[in-house]
Amino acid sequence: MDVIITIIYLILFIIMMVFVFSIAMLKPFMSKKEMLLILGVGFFIGALGGAFFLSPIYSDVPEIATAIEKVMPGNEETLYLDVSSATDLNKLKNDLSKIEGFKSLEETGVTIPLWSFSDREYKFFNSSVPNINSHFSNYSVNKTAGTVNIALNNYSSSQALKSFSDWYKANFGGPINYAQVHVKIVISSSSYDQVKSALLEKGIVASSVEGSVQNSMNSSNSMISNTQFVLACGGVGVIVAILGLFFDSVVVGKRRFNRFLRTKKKR
């Protein structure tokens, strides 16, 4: 929403609250039933102003917060990708590096799907994997899913898959047709939209994202609904009406208190 329109909407809502406050100050000329009516009017006007003027602003809050996070210097986003081993990661890195704000692309691990292991097969894979390659020290074997997960530390996924494929072929006589590579990309928050679009063009969607922009998006999920917000605005109208009803009493009480203090000082 345009900044000028936002300011106008806020001013209009404040004017509506001033109107509620003004009619509530007519308390000396009202009966008790009319005072209750003023509270109802305050709720109605507050809810009406919330629906027409504040609700559009409230709906734009997540977008505004996200936009602010994107322009804040130093903010970073970390994207975690799960891509096919057939993906050309060198080309992907080269393409992304052309985007201003790109910082790094790191291959963090590979997952090799096989089959649901029996107890014997599970023990065999669990004891054999670390002996395939000295870089396979950090690994896990999922018996039920039938997958072998290998973390990469200063080692490329292509090298890891070649080592595992050679071992697998020597022991089982067949090739590894598919594997999943886990990638971590670090970028400036300002380039989040560009990187996201570049990945979508390649058919890649981040499995998870961490960072300032993502936190801002997540926080928007905890916001109350527009209906609840409108009711809350109605509550603000009631509060303003109550303040108007008891404004004279507060002013008189304050004057008496100030007079008491002055009298006490003279003594």
Accessible surface in RSA format (square Angstrom, percent):
REM  Atomic radii and reference values for relative SASA: ProtOr
REM  Chains: A
REM  Algorithm: Lee & Richards
REM  Probe-radius: 1.40
REM  Slices: 20
REM RES _ NUM      All-atoms   Total-Side   Main-Chain    Non-polar    All polar
REM                ABS   REL    ABS   REL    ABS   REL    ABS   REL    ABS   REL
RES MET A   1    93.46  48.4  25.22  16.7  68.24 162.5  41.62  35.4  51.83  68.7
RES ASP A   2    79.07  55.4  63.25  63.0  15.82  37.4  25.75  60.6  53.31  53.2
RES VAL A   3   108.56  71.4 105.99  96.0   2.57   6.2 107.51  93.4   1.04   2.8
RES ILE A   4   118.09  67.2 117.81  87.8   0.28   0.7 118.09  85.0   0.00   0.0
RES ILE A   5    75.28  42.8  75.24  56.1   0.04   0.1  75.28  54.2   0.00   0.0
RES THR A   6    26.65  19.0  26.65  27.0   0.00   0.0  21.31  28.6   5.34   8.1
RES ILE A   7    86.80  49.4  86.80  64.7   0.00   0.0  86.80  62.5   0.00   0.0
RES ILE A   8    83.59  47.6  82.98  61.8   0.61   1.5  83.52  60.1   0.07   0.2
RES TYR A   9    59.52  27.8  59.52  33.9   0.00   0.0  16.76  12.6  42.77  52.7
RES LEU A  10    76.65  42.7  76.47  54.7   0.18   0.5  76.47  53.7   0.18   0.5
RES ILE A  11    88.60  50.4  88.33  65.8   0.27   0.6  88.59  63.8   0.01   0.0
RES LEU A  12    65.11  36.3  64.49  46.1   0.62   1.6  64.49  45.3   0.62   1.7
RES PHE A  13    18.78   9.4  18.78  11.6   0.00   0.0  18.78  11.4   0.00   0.0
RES ILE A  14   101.70  57.9 101.20  75.4   0.51   1.2 101.70  73.2   0.00   0.0
RES ILE A  15    98.21  55.9  97.06  72.3   1.15   2.8  97.56  70.3   0.65   1.8
RES MET A  16    38.02  19.7  35.63  23.6   2.40   5.7  36.90  31.4   1.13   1.5
RES MET A  17    16.92   8.8  16.56  11.0   0.36   0.9  16.81  14.3   0.12   0.2
RES VAL A  18    85.55  56.3  83.97  76.0   1.59   3.8  85.46  74.3   0.09   0.2
RES PHE A  19   107.27  53.7 103.10  63.9   4.17  10.8 107.06  64.9   0.21   0.6
RES VAL A  20     0.00   0.0   0.00   0.0   0.00   0.0   0.00   0.0   0.00   0.0
RES PHE A  21    52.89  26.5  52.89  32.8   0.00   0.0  52.89  32.1   0.00   0.0
RES SER A  22    54.65  46.2  47.28  63.1   7.37  17.0  30.81  65.6  23.84  33.4
RES ILE A  23    34.32  19.5  33.79  25.2   0.53   1.3  34.32  24.7   0.00   0.0
RES ALA A  24     0.00   0.0   0.00   0.0   0.00   0.0   0.00   0.0   0.00   0.0
RES MET A  25    66.72  34.6  57.52  38.1   9.20  21.9  45.20  38.4  21.53  28.5
RES LEU A  26    91.41  50.9  91.39  65.4   0.02   0.0  91.41  64.2   0.00   0.0
RES LYS A  27    58.31  28.4  55.51  34.1   2.80   6.7  36.62  33.0  21.69  23.1
RES PRO A  28    92.75  67.6  51.75  47.2  41.01 149.1  63.10  52.1  29.65 184.3
RES PHE A  29   169.63  84.9 136.13  84.3  33.50  87.2 144.64  87.7  24.99  71.5
RES MET A  30    37.98  19.7  16.07  10.6  21.91  52.2  17.93  15.2  20.04  26.6
RES SER A  31    60.58  51.2  48.59  64.8  12.00  27.6  51.23 109.1   9.35  13.1
RES LYS A  32   174.27  85.0 169.44 104.0   4.83  11.5 112.25 101.0  62.02  66.1
RES LYS A  33   171.59  83.7 164.40 100.9   7.20  17.1 107.52  96.8  64.07  68.2
RES GLU A  34    81.19  46.6  79.96  60.5   1.22   2.9  28.01  54.2  53.18  43.4
RES MET A  35    39.40  20.4  39.40  26.1   0.00   0.0  30.58  26.0   8.81  11.7
RES LEU A  36   124.23  69.2 116.14  83.1   8.09  20.3 116.36  81.7   7.87  21.2
RES LEU A  37   114.93  64.0 108.42  77.6   6.50  16.3 114.38  80.3   0.55   1.5
RES ILE A  38    17.96  10.2  17.96  13.4   0.00   0.0  17.96  12.9   0.00   0.0
RES LEU A  39    46.52  25.9  45.64  32.7   0.87   2.2  45.98  32.3   0.54   1.5
RES GLY A  40    39.87  49.2   0.00   N/A  39.87  49.2  34.70  95.2   5.18  11.6
RES VAL A  41    45.50  29.9  43.11  39.0   2.39   5.8  44.89  39.0   0.61   1.7
RES GLY A  42     0.00   0.0   0.00   N/A   0.00   0.0   0.00   0.0   0.00   0.0
RES PHE A  43    81.13  40.6  81.13  50.2   0.00   0.0  81.13  49.2   0.00   0.0
RES PHE A  44   127.00  63.5 125.38  77.7   1.62   4.2 126.71  76.8   0.28   0.8
RES ILE A  45    20.57  11.7  20.57  15.3   0.00   0.0  20.57  14.8   0.00   0.0
RES GLY A  46     0.00   0.0   0.00   N/A   0.00   0.0   0.00   0.0   0.00   0.0
RES ALA A  47    16.08  14.8  15.36  23.7   0.71   1.6  15.77  22.2   0.31   0.8
RES LEU A  48    70.51  39.3  66.88  47.8   3.63   9.1  69.91  49.1   0.60   1.6
RES GLY A  49     0.14   0.2   0.00   N/A   0.14   0.2   0.14   0.4   0.00   0.0
RES GLY A  50     0.00   0.0   0.00   N/A   0.00   0.0   0.00   0.0   0.00   0.0
RES ALA A  51    44.49  40.9  29.13  44.9  15.36  35.0  30.00  42.2  14.49  38.4
RES PHE A  52   129.82  64.9 118.83  73.6  10.99  28.6 121.49  73.7   8.33  23.8
RES PHE A  53    42.75  21.4  42.75  26.5   0.00   0.0  42.75  25.9   0.00   0.0
RES LEU A  54    26.61  14.8  25.83  18.5   0.79   2.0  25.83  18.1   0.79   2.1
RES SER A  55    12.82  10.8  12.82  17.1   0.00   0.0   3.51   7.5   9.32  13.1
RES PRO A  56    42.82  31.2  33.59  30.6   9.22  33.5  41.32  34.1   1.50   9.3
RES ILE A  57    26.04  14.8  25.28  18.8   0.75   1.8  26.04  18.7   0.00   0.0
RES TYR A  58    33.96  15.9  31.45  17.9   2.52   6.5  31.31  23.5   2.66   3.3
RES SER A  59    58.78  49.7  34.22  45.7  24.56  56.6  34.58  73.6  24.19  33.9
RES ASP A  60    29.32  20.5  29.19  29.0   0.14   0.3   2.07   4.9  27.25  27.2
RES VAL A  61    63.65  41.9  62.88  56.9   0.78   1.9  63.34  55.0   0.31   0.8
RES PRO A  62    33.74  24.6  30.38  27.7   3.36  12.2  33.74  27.9   0.00   0.0
RES GLU A  63   125.10  71.8 116.56  88.2   8.55  20.4  48.42  93.7  76.68  62.6
RES ILE A  64    81.91  46.6  78.95  58.8   2.96   7.1  81.89  59.0   0.02   0.0
RES ALA A  65    37.26  34.3  33.26  51.3   4.00   9.1  36.44  51.3   0.82   2.2
RES THR A  66    13.77   9.8  13.77  14.0   0.00   0.0  10.03  13.5   3.74   5.7
RES ALA A  67    50.94  46.8  46.89  72.4   4.05   9.2  49.86  70.2   1.08   2.9
RES ILE A  68    93.08  53.0  92.07  68.6   1.01   2.4  93.06  67.0   0.03   0.1
RES GLU A  69    53.47  30.7  53.47  40.5   0.00   0.0   1.36   2.6  52.11  42.5
RES LYS A  70    41.16  20.1  39.84  24.4   1.32   3.1  19.41  17.5  21.74  23.2
RES VAL A  71   115.12  75.8  90.34  81.8  24.78  59.7  95.65  83.1  19.47  52.8
RES MET A  72    97.93  50.7  92.57  61.3   5.36  12.8  70.89  60.3  27.04  35.8
RES PRO A  73   123.51  90.0  94.47  86.1  29.04 105.6 105.89  87.4  17.62 109.5
RES GLY A  74    75.28  92.8   0.00   N/A  75.28  92.8  42.41 116.4  32.87  73.6
RES ASN A  75    32.57  22.5  25.71  24.8   6.86  16.5   3.31   8.0  29.26  28.3
RES GLU A  76    78.07  44.8  68.81  52.1   9.26  22.0  16.26  31.5  61.81  50.5
RES GLU A  77     0.28   0.2   0.00   0.0   0.28   0.7   0.28   0.5   0.00   0.0
RES THR A  78    25.72  18.3  25.67  26.0   0.06   0.1   3.27   4.4  22.45  33.9
RES LEU A  79     2.79   1.6   2.79   2.0   0.00   0.0   2.79   2.0   0.00   0.0
RES TYR A  80    68.31  31.9  68.31  38.9   0.00   0.0  46.98  35.3  21.33  26.3
RES LEU A  81     0.61   0.3   0.00   0.0   0.61   1.5   0.00   0.0   0.61   1.6
RES ASP A  82    63.09  44.2  39.79  39.6  23.30  55.1   7.77  18.3  55.32  55.2
RES VAL A  83     8.05   5.3   3.08   2.8   4.98  12.0   8.05   7.0   0.00   0.0
RES SER A  84    40.14  33.9  33.48  44.7   6.66  15.3  26.97  57.4  13.18  18.5
RES SER A  85    44.12  37.3  18.70  25.0  25.42  58.6   4.95  10.5  39.17  54.9
RES ALA A  86    94.36  86.8  56.73  87.5  37.63  85.6  68.74  96.8  25.62  67.9
RES THR A  87    43.66  31.1  25.76  26.1  17.91  42.7  21.79  29.3  21.87  33.1
RES ASP A  88    84.15  58.9  69.85  69.5  14.29  33.8  34.48  81.2  49.66  49.5
RES LEU A  89    18.10  10.1  13.79   9.9   4.31  10.8  13.91   9.8   4.19  11.3
RES ASN A  90   123.54  85.2 115.94 112.0   7.60  18.3  27.29  65.7  96.25  93.0
RES LYS A  91   113.46  55.4 107.67  66.1   5.79  13.8  88.84  80.0  24.62  26.2
RES LEU A  92     2.92   1.6   1.89   1.4   1.03   2.6   2.46   1.7   0.46   1.2
RES LYS A  93    96.20  46.9  96.20  59.0   0.00   0.0  46.29  41.7  49.91  53.2
RES ASN A  94    80.66  55.6  76.03  73.5   4.63  11.1  19.12  46.0  61.54  59.5
RES ASP A  95    33.95  23.8  27.49  27.4   6.46  15.3  15.54  36.6  18.42  18.4
RES LEU A  96     0.22   0.1   0.22   0.2   0.00   0.0   0.22   0.2   0.00   0.0
RES SER A  97    60.39  51.0  35.32  47.1  25.07  57.8  24.86  52.9  35.53  49.8
RES LYS A  98   156.92  76.6 118.50  72.7  38.42  91.5  83.33  75.0  73.60  78.4
RES ILE A  99    27.54  15.7  21.70  16.2   5.84  14.1  25.34  18.3   2.19   6.0
RES GLU A 100   158.72  91.1 141.78 107.3  16.94  40.3  65.10 125.9  93.62  76.4
RES GLY A 101    20.54  25.3   0.00   N/A  20.54  25.3  13.07  35.9   7.46  16.7
RES PHE A 102    34.50  17.3  11.24   7.0  23.26  60.5  11.24   6.8  23.26  66.6
RES LYS A 103   105.94  51.7  73.30  45.0  32.63  77.7  31.79  28.6  74.15  79.0
RES SER A 104    46.69  39.5  44.25  59.1   2.44   5.6  35.47  75.5  11.21  15.7
RES LEU A 105    18.77  10.5   5.06   3.6  13.72  34.5   5.06   3.6  13.72  36.9
RES GLU A 106    82.88  47.6  79.09  59.8   3.79   9.0  32.07  62.0  50.80  41.5
RES GLU A 107    40.30  23.1  30.78  23.3   9.52  22.7   6.07  11.7  34.23  27.9
RES THR A 108    44.10  31.4  36.07  36.6   8.03  19.1  26.90  36.1  17.19  26.0
RES GLY A 109     4.84   6.0   0.00   N/A   4.84   6.0   4.84  13.3   0.00   0.0
RES VAL A 110     0.90   0.6   0.30   0.3   0.60   1.4   0.30   0.3   0.60   1.6
RES THR A 111    20.15  14.3  20.15  20.4   0.00   0.0  17.22  23.1   2.93   4.4
RES ILE A 112     0.38   0.2   0.38   0.3   0.00   0.0   0.38   0.3   0.00   0.0
RES PRO A 113    58.62  42.7  45.22  41.2  13.40  48.7  45.24  37.4  13.38  83.2
RES LEU A 114    39.38  21.9   6.33   4.5  33.04  83.1   9.42   6.6  29.96  80.6
RES TRP A 115    83.85  33.6  74.88  36.2   8.96  21.0  82.29  43.9   1.55   2.5
RES SER A 116    78.88  66.7  57.08  76.2  21.80  50.2  35.58  75.8  43.30  60.7
RES PHE A 117     7.78   3.9   0.00   0.0   7.78  20.2   0.28   0.2   7.49  21.4
RES SER A 118    57.68  48.7  46.41  61.9  11.28  26.0  50.99 108.6   6.69   9.4
RES ASP A 119    85.42  59.8  80.74  80.4   4.68  11.1  29.55  69.5  55.87  55.7
RES ARG A 120   208.20  87.4 201.27 102.6   6.93  16.5  74.89 102.3 133.31  80.8
RES GLU A 121    60.13  34.5  58.64  44.4   1.49   3.6  22.31  43.2  37.82  30.9
RES TYR A 122    68.80  32.1  68.80  39.1   0.00   0.0  35.39  26.6  33.41  41.2
RES LYS A 123   146.23  71.3 139.48  85.6   6.75  16.1  86.46  77.8  59.78  63.7
RES PHE A 124    80.93  40.5  75.22  46.6   5.71  14.9  80.58  48.9   0.34   1.0
RES PHE A 125     0.33   0.2   0.33   0.2   0.00   0.0   0.33   0.2   0.00   0.0
RES ASN A 126    53.42  36.8  51.41  49.7   2.01   4.8   2.54   6.1  50.88  49.2
RES SER A 127    69.59  58.8  56.53  75.4  13.06  30.1  50.98 108.6  18.61  26.1
RES SER A 128    17.03  14.4  13.80  18.4   3.23   7.4   6.85  14.6  10.18  14.3
RES VAL A 129     0.00   0.0   0.00   0.0   0.00   0.0   0.00   0.0   0.00   0.0
RES PRO A 130    47.48  34.6  33.87  30.9  13.61  49.5  33.87  28.0  13.61  84.6
RES ASN A 131   125.67  86.7  91.98  88.9  33.68  81.1  32.32  77.8  93.35  90.2
RES ILE A 132    33.14  18.9   3.79   2.8  29.35  70.7   8.76   6.3  24.38  66.2
RES ASN A 133    25.23  17.4  17.67  17.1   7.56  18.2   8.31  20.0  16.91  16.3
RES SER A 134   103.50  87.5  68.38  91.3  35.12  80.9  56.15 119.6  47.34  66.3
RES HIS A 135    78.73  43.0  66.07  45.9  12.66  32.4  48.59  50.1  30.14  35.1
RES PHE A 136     0.22   0.1   0.22   0.1   0.00   0.0   0.22   0.1   0.00   0.0
RES SER A 137    94.50  79.9  67.06  89.5  27.45  63.2  44.76  95.3  49.74  69.7
RES ASN A 138    98.43  67.9  95.18  92.0   3.25   7.8  24.87  59.9  73.56  71.1
RES TYR A 139    57.94  27.1  32.55  18.5  25.39  66.1  20.77  15.6  37.17  45.8
RES SER A 140    57.02  48.2  52.41  69.9   4.61  10.6  44.10  93.9  12.92  18.1
RES VAL A 141    14.67   9.7   0.00   0.0  14.67  35.4   0.29   0.2  14.39  39.0
RES ASN A 142    66.69  46.0  60.72  58.7   5.97  14.4  10.37  25.0  56.32  54.4
RES LYS A 143    82.56  40.3  78.38  48.1   4.18  10.0  46.49  41.8  36.07  38.4
RES THR A 144   116.13  82.6 103.98 105.4  12.15  29.0  73.59  98.8  42.54  64.3
RES ALA A 145    63.33  58.2  32.90  50.8  30.43  69.2  43.37  61.1  19.97  52.9
RES GLY A 146     0.00   0.0   0.00   N/A   0.00   0.0   0.00   0.0   0.00   0.0
RES THR A 147    21.62  15.4  21.62  21.9   0.00   0.0  17.11  23.0   4.52   6.8
RES VAL A 148     0.00   0.0   0.00   0.0   0.00   0.0   0.00   0.0   0.00   0.0
RES ASN A 149    45.92  31.7  44.87  43.4   1.04   2.5  21.70  52.2  24.21  23.4
RES ILE A 150     2.75   1.6   0.43   0.3   2.32   5.6   1.37   1.0   1.39   3.8
RES ALA A 151    36.33  33.4  29.24  45.1   7.09  16.1  31.83  44.8   4.51  11.9
RES LEU A 152    13.18   7.3   1.43   1.0  11.75  29.5   1.92   1.3  11.27  30.3
RES ASN A 153   113.99  78.6 106.31 102.7   7.67  18.5  31.26  75.2  82.73  80.0
RES ASN A 154   148.87 102.7 105.81 102.2  43.06 103.7  39.85  95.9 109.02 105.4
RES TYR A 155    36.51  17.0  24.61  14.0  11.90  31.0  16.35  12.3  20.16  24.9
RES SER A 156    36.91  31.2  30.37  40.5   6.54  15.1  32.14  68.4   4.76   6.7
RES SER A 157     8.23   7.0   8.23  11.0   0.00   0.0   0.00   0.0   8.23  11.5
RES SER A 158    76.69  64.8  66.23  88.4  10.46  24.1  53.28 113.5  23.41  32.8
RES GLN A 159    91.97  51.4  86.78  63.4   5.19  12.4  28.34  60.3  63.63  48.3
RES ALA A 160     0.43   0.4   0.00   0.0   0.43   1.0   0.17   0.2   0.26   0.7
RES LEU A 161    24.23  13.5  23.88  17.1   0.35   0.9  24.20  17.0   0.03   0.1
RES LYS A 162   136.09  66.4 129.83  79.7   6.26  14.9 102.13  91.9  33.96  36.2
RES SER A 163    27.27  23.0  18.38  24.5   8.90  20.5   9.99  21.3  17.29  24.2
RES PHE A 164     0.39   0.2   0.39   0.2   0.00   0.0   0.39   0.2   0.00   0.0
RES SER A 165    30.39  25.7  29.21  39.0   1.18   2.7  20.07  42.7  10.32  14.5
RES ASP A 166    77.06  54.0  68.54  68.2   8.52  20.2  30.49  71.8  46.57  46.4
RES TRP A 167    43.48  17.4  36.79  17.8   6.69  15.7  29.07  15.5  14.41  23.4
RES TYR A 168    24.36  11.4  24.36  13.9   0.00   0.0   3.44   2.6  20.93  25.8
RES LYS A 169   133.13  65.0 127.82  78.4   5.32  12.7  70.53  63.5  62.61  66.7
RES ALA A 170    90.07  82.8  45.26  69.8  44.81 101.9  57.22  80.6  32.84  87.0
RES ASN A 171    75.40  52.0  40.52  39.2  34.89  84.0   8.16  19.6  67.24  65.0
RES PHE A 172    84.16  42.1  48.89  30.3  35.27  91.8  56.63  34.3  27.52  78.8
RES GLY A 173    63.37  78.2   0.00   N/A  63.37  78.2  29.36  80.6  34.01  76.2
RES GLY A 174    18.25  22.5   0.00   N/A  18.25  22.5  18.25  50.1   0.00   0.0
RES PRO A 175    96.45  70.3  83.92  76.5  12.54  45.6  86.88  71.7   9.57  59.5
RES ILE A 176    34.37  19.6   8.95   6.7  25.42  61.3  10.25   7.4  24.12  65.5
RES ASN A 177   138.54  95.5  98.57  95.3  39.96  96.2  35.56  85.6 102.98  99.5
RES TYR A 178   104.87  49.0  99.47  56.6   5.40  14.1  81.19  61.0  23.68  29.2
RES ALA A 179     1.17   1.1   1.09   1.7   0.08   0.2   1.09   1.5   0.08   0.2
RES GLN A 180    56.01  31.3  56.01  40.9   0.00   0.0   3.78   8.0  52.23  39.6
RES VAL A 181     2.15   1.4   2.15   1.9   0.00   0.0   2.15   1.9   0.00   0.0
RES HIS A 182    47.62  26.0  47.62  33.1   0.00   0.0  39.77  41.0   7.85   9.1
RES VAL A 183     1.53   1.0   0.00   0.0   1.53   3.7   0.03   0.0   1.50   4.1
RES LYS A 184    61.31  29.9  61.03  37.4   0.28   0.7   8.56   7.7  52.75  56.2
RES ILE A 185     0.00   0.0   0.00   0.0   0.00   0.0   0.00   0.0   0.00   0.0
RES VAL A 186    26.31  17.3  26.31  23.8   0.00   0.0  26.31  22.9   0.00   0.0
RES ILE A 187     0.00   0.0   0.00   0.0   0.00   0.0   0.00   0.0   0.00   0.0
RES SER A 188    23.48  19.8  23.48  31.3   0.00   0.0  10.54  22.4  12.94  18.1
RES SER A 189     0.82   0.7   0.49   0.7   0.33   0.8   0.49   1.0   0.33   0.5
RES SER A 190    76.41  64.6  51.53  68.8  24.88  57.3  34.60  73.7  41.81  58.6
RES SER A 191     1.23   1.0   0.74   1.0   0.49   1.1   1.23   2.6   0.00   0.0
RES TYR A 192    10.99   5.1  10.95   6.2   0.04   0.1   1.42   1.1   9.57  11.8
RES ASP A 193    71.42  50.0  68.94  68.6   2.49   5.9  33.13  78.0  38.29  38.2
RES GLN A 194   105.97  59.3  98.85  72.2   7.12  16.9  37.51  79.9  68.46  51.9
RES VAL A 195     0.00   0.0   0.00   0.0   0.00   0.0   0.00   0.0   0.00   0.0
RES LYS A 196    96.05  46.9  95.48  58.6   0.57   1.4  50.01  45.0  46.04  49.0
RES SER A 197    58.84  49.7  56.82  75.8   2.02   4.6  27.84  59.3  31.00  43.4
RES ALA A 198    21.17  19.5  17.72  27.3   3.45   7.9  20.09  28.3   1.08   2.9
RES LEU A 199     3.25   1.8   3.25   2.3   0.00   0.0   3.25   2.3   0.00   0.0
RES LEU A 200    93.60  52.1  78.07  55.9  15.53  39.0  78.35  55.0  15.25  41.1
RES GLU A 201   151.72  87.1 110.59  83.7  41.14  97.9  45.73  88.5 105.99  86.5
RES LYS A 202    83.98  41.0  50.98  31.3  33.00  78.6  40.16  36.2  43.82  46.7
RES GLY A 203    67.29  83.0   0.00   N/A  67.29  83.0  34.85  95.6  32.44  72.7
RES ILE A 204    18.37  10.5  14.91  11.1   3.45   8.3  17.72  12.8   0.64   1.7
RES VAL A 205   109.77  72.2  90.12  81.6  19.65  47.3  92.53  80.4  17.24  46.8
RES ALA A 206    25.47  23.4   7.87  12.1  17.60  40.0   7.87  11.1  17.60  46.6
RES SER A 207    71.07  60.1  30.56  40.8  40.51  93.3  35.26  75.1  35.81  50.2
RES SER A 208    55.40  46.8  46.93  62.6   8.47  19.5  43.10  91.8  12.30  17.2
RES VAL A 209    27.83  18.3  13.17  11.9  14.66  35.3  13.17  11.4  14.66  39.8
RES GLU A 210   100.17  57.5  97.13  73.5   3.04   7.2  35.74  69.1  64.42  52.6
RES GLY A 211    18.70  23.1   0.00   N/A  18.70  23.1  15.29  42.0   3.41   7.6
RES SER A 212    31.36  26.5  22.96  30.6   8.41  19.4   7.67  16.3  23.70  33.2
RES VAL A 213     0.15   0.1   0.15   0.1   0.00   0.0   0.15   0.1   0.00   0.0
RES GLN A 214    38.04  21.3  37.98  27.8   0.07   0.2   2.51   5.3  35.53  26.9
RES ASN A 215    93.40  64.4  87.12  84.2   6.28  15.1  25.54  61.5  67.86  65.6
RES SER A 216    12.52  10.6   4.58   6.1   7.94  18.3  10.19  21.7   2.33   3.3
RES MET A 217    63.27  32.8  58.82  38.9   4.45  10.6  44.24  37.6  19.03  25.2
RES ASN A 218    75.09  51.8  67.40  65.1   7.69  18.5  24.51  59.0  50.58  48.9
RES SER A 219    64.15  54.2  53.39  71.3  10.76  24.8  46.31  98.6  17.84  25.0
RES SER A 220    31.13  26.3  17.69  23.6  13.44  31.0   6.34  13.5  24.79  34.7
RES ASN A 221   125.30  86.4  90.71  87.7  34.59  83.3  33.85  81.5  91.45  88.4
RES SER A 222    95.24  80.5  60.87  81.2  34.37  79.2  53.20 113.3  42.04  58.9
RES MET A 223    59.09  30.6  33.87  22.4  25.22  60.0  35.83  30.5  23.26  30.8
RES ILE A 224    81.34  46.3  71.32  53.1  10.02  24.2  75.96  54.7   5.38  14.6
RES SER A 225    59.47  50.3  45.76  61.1  13.71  31.6  51.28 109.2   8.19  11.5
RES ASN A 226    74.60  51.4  68.80  66.5   5.80  14.0  21.33  51.3  53.27  51.5
RES THR A 227    95.19  67.7  89.83  91.1   5.36  12.8  57.62  77.4  37.57  56.8
RES GLN A 228    97.02  54.3  92.48  67.6   4.54  10.8  27.13  57.7  69.89  53.0
RES PHE A 229    34.29  17.2  34.29  21.2   0.00   0.0  34.29  20.8   0.00   0.0
RES VAL A 230    30.74  20.2  30.74  27.8   0.00   0.0  30.74  26.7   0.00   0.0
RES LEU A 231    95.23  53.0  89.82  64.3   5.41  13.6  90.29  63.4   4.93  13.3
RES ALA A 232    51.77  47.6  36.89  56.9  14.88  33.9  47.84  67.4   3.93  10.4
RES CYS A 233     5.08   3.8   4.60   5.1   0.49   1.1   0.38   1.0   4.70   5.1
RES GLY A 234     0.00   0.0   0.00   N/A   0.00   0.0   0.00   0.0   0.00   0.0
RES GLY A 235    27.42  33.8   0.00   N/A  27.42  33.8  26.92  73.9   0.50   1.1
RES VAL A 236    66.03  43.4  65.43  59.2   0.60   1.4  65.44  56.9   0.59   1.6
RES GLY A 237     0.00   0.0   0.00   N/A   0.00   0.0   0.00   0.0   0.00   0.0
RES VAL A 238    38.08  25.1  38.08  34.5   0.00   0.0  38.08  33.1   0.00   0.0
RES ILE A 239   102.16  58.1 101.87  75.9   0.29   0.7 102.16  73.6   0.00   0.0
RES VAL A 240    24.14  15.9  24.14  21.9   0.00   0.0  24.14  21.0   0.00   0.0
RES ALA A 241     0.00   0.0   0.00   0.0   0.00   0.0   0.00   0.0   0.00   0.0
RES ILE A 242    71.46  40.7  71.45  53.2   0.01   0.0  71.45  51.5   0.01   0.0
RES LEU A 243   104.87  58.4 100.56  71.9   4.31  10.8 102.71  72.1   2.16   5.8
RES GLY A 244     1.60   2.0   0.00   N/A   1.60   2.0   0.00   0.0   1.60   3.6
RES LEU A 245     5.97   3.3   4.10   2.9   1.87   4.7   4.10   2.9   1.87   5.0
RES PHE A 246    92.91  46.5  92.89  57.5   0.02   0.0  92.91  56.3   0.00   0.0
RES PHE A 247    80.74  40.4  79.69  49.4   1.05   2.7  80.74  48.9   0.00   0.0
RES ASP A 248    63.20  44.3  61.83  61.5   1.37   3.2  30.34  71.4  32.86  32.8
RES SER A 249    64.00  54.1  48.62  64.9  15.38  35.4  33.69  71.7  30.31  42.5
RES VAL A 250    97.80  64.4  89.40  80.9   8.40  20.2  96.17  83.6   1.63   4.4
RES VAL A 251    40.22  26.5  39.18  35.5   1.04   2.5  40.13  34.9   0.09   0.2
RES VAL A 252    63.87  42.0  63.72  57.7   0.15   0.4  63.86  55.5   0.01   0.0
RES GLY A 253    34.94  43.1   0.00   N/A  34.94  43.1  29.38  80.6   5.56  12.5
RES LYS A 254   130.38  63.6 122.97  75.5   7.41  17.6  93.93  84.5  36.45  38.8
RES ARG A 255   149.49  62.8 146.55  74.7   2.95   7.0  43.28  59.1 106.22  64.4
RES ARG A 256   156.13  65.6 151.02  77.0   5.10  12.1  41.62  56.9 114.50  69.4
RES PHE A 257   119.40  59.7 114.33  70.8   5.06  13.2 119.02  72.2   0.37   1.1
RES ASN A 258    47.65  32.9  46.31  44.8   1.34   3.2   9.94  23.9  37.71  36.5
RES ARG A 259   130.01  54.6 129.97  66.3   0.04   0.1  53.24  72.8  76.77  46.5
RES PHE A 260   120.46  60.3 114.44  70.9   6.01  15.7 119.78  72.6   0.67   1.9
RES LEU A 261    68.47  38.1  68.00  48.6   0.48   1.2  68.00  47.8   0.47   1.3
RES ARG A 262   134.46  56.5 132.34  67.5   2.11   5.0  61.54  84.1  72.92  44.2
RES THR A 263    56.99  40.5  55.82  56.6   1.18   2.8  38.84  52.2  18.15  27.4
RES LYS A 264   133.75  65.3 122.93  75.4  10.82  25.8  71.33  64.2  62.42  66.5
RES LYS A 265   175.19  85.5 141.28  86.7  33.91  80.7  92.02  82.8  83.17  88.6
RES LYS A 266   180.39  88.0 141.35  86.7  39.04  93.0  93.34  84.0  87.05  92.7
RES ARG A 267   230.55  96.8 164.74  84.0  65.80 156.7  75.49 103.2 155.06  94.0
END  Absolute sums over single chains surface
CHAIN  1 A    16281.9      13726.0       2556.0      10191.1       6090.8
END  Absolute sums over all chains
TOTAL         16281.9      13726.0       2556.0      10191.1       6090.8
